[in-house]
Amino acid sequence: MTIDFNHLQQYTAGDRHLEAEVLGLFVETARSALSTLKSTCSGEEWRMVAHKLKGSALAVGAWDLAEISRRAEMAGPTAPGVQDLLRELASHIADTTAVIAATCADSEGAAKR
C-alpha cells in the first residue's frame, strides 16, 4: 500500500477538500525533494531535504516512502549505493503520486455525479 488513507482521513478529519490540498502539497514536496537529492553534493542540504520528505510522507501515511527517506537521511549524498537509493526513492515517489492522481480523479468524478 503506497498511502494509508485511513491515516490521511484522520489527519484531515475527513475533509475531502483538505485531503486533496494536503496530497497536492505532498506531491510538490516529493518531486522537489527528489530533484534536490539528485543534484546536491551538500551533506547538510541532503539530510535536511530527506528529513522534510520523510515528514511529508509520514503526514500522508506513505509509510514505505517515509522509511526510504529515513534511510536517505542517514546515508548522505556520498554514501555507497546512493544511486540505488535515489532510484528506489524515485520509484516510490512515482508510485505514490500515481495513486494520488487516481484517487483525486476518482474523487472529482464522484463529486460531479
Secondary structure as GFF3:
##gff-version 3
##sequence-region A 1 113
A	DSSP	alpha_helix	5	11	.	.	.	ID=ss1
A	DSSP	alpha_helix	16	39	.	.	.	ID=ss2
A	DSSP	alpha_helix	43	60	.	.	.	ID=ss3
A	DSSP	alpha_helix	63	75	.	.	.	ID=ss4
A	DSSP	alpha_helix	82	112	.	.	.	ID=ss5
###
